[in-house]
Amino acid sequence: MSDRNSAELVIIGGGVIGTSIAYYSAQAGIDVLLLEQGEFGAATTAQTARAFRTYFPRKPYDSELARRSLAEYRAFSAETGVDLGLADLGLLTIATSPQQAAELETDLPFHRAAGAELEQLTPAQAVERNPWLDADTVTAAFWNPHTYRVKPEAIVQGYVDGARKHGARVVGGVTVTGVDAETGVVGTTIGEFTGRTVAIAAGPASGAVGKLAGMDLPVWGQFAELLFTDPQVSDGDLHHLPFTFHPVSGLKTMGMGGQFLVGLERISKQEGMRDIWFQAAVEELPKWYPQLQNVRLRSAWTGTLDVTATKSAVIGRGEDGFERILFAAGFCGHGLAQAPLAGQIVRDLHLGKDPEIDLTPYSLATHRARLEA
């Protein structure tokens, strides 16, 4: 298509997922138009702990996406010279009951088969990794060395620059006002654009964009917050502590200079949960970190994440009249860890190629079944 108001692939959303789709699609010779409402990567991508992990407990399919994405990030950096800021961090996942430890241990072969590197630790070994933990509350732990600090802004800008280099048209400051699933016409505040395929990768707005097309995309925007503790007196630099995750409560911590960054990984459609979740973080933290018994928590940032009922993304192609629509959204704050593979999957779906990865966990059917359960 040569018309400037048309493209083979029109992508809605300029976060790390949308820009990844643009980069890998343009690299493959696809005529790409990328539309973003605000600044690229500003809506959700920047609202993260700036960490990349390759292990997702109980979800080997997410671990596979992340592990393969890490290899693609390294290849992208080597090809483009973009410094993604990869710095060793490590992930320490804590089991606090025999049942939970057994469940995580049972899953280890599946994660390892997916390429995740994991080592099971004793409580004492876990405390060696993170001395702030209370060994008496740890039943077992699982160590993933391939977790890193990253620079989200560098990743997004690298994808934008790479997509442009390969011929993609990239337009910011554009609001999508309509999507015709039958014709591929996308209405915007600067005019209409037509795509042979339209990819929805609009983060928290993806569900709303789907509705513009008459499509029920089971993704919604959820309030999210990361918290800082007061600065802590320590013999070591907290910045070098691993990302530490308690799956049952959803408590996540990592060192940021002389303080802890704290979050809760929880999903709810109910509004007004901020105060409830803040209090839950206040109560959870000293259960596992006794030295933080009376620590104060304050907001580090607040924002909106795109989430789903399965706590995994929804990726695929529409059906029953929505075949022109592709989608990749609902990454639940883990878009950085899965963006390269998500971009390649959407590229392959557009081209009619097999993405060579089982998309069942990410299908509309899987997500709708969870909502109906």
Secondary structure, DSSP 8 states (H G I E B T S, - for coil): ---TTEEEEEEE--SHHHHHHHHHHHHTT--EEEE-SSSTTTTTTTSS-SEE-S--TT-HHHHHHHHHHHHHHHHHHHHH------EE--EEEEE-SHHHHHHHHHHHHHHHHTT---EEE-HHHHHHH-TTS-GGG-SEEEEES--EE--HHHHHHHHHHHHHHTT-EEE-S--EEEE-TTT-EEEETTEEEEEEEEEE--GGGHHHHHHHTT-----EEEEEEEEEE-----SS-GGGS-EEEETTTTEEEEEETTEEEEEE----S-S--HHHHHHHHHHHHHHH-GGGTT--EEEEEEEEEEE-TTSS-EEEE--SS-TTEEEEE--TT-HHHHHHHHHHHHHHHHHT---SS--GGGSHHHHHHHHH-
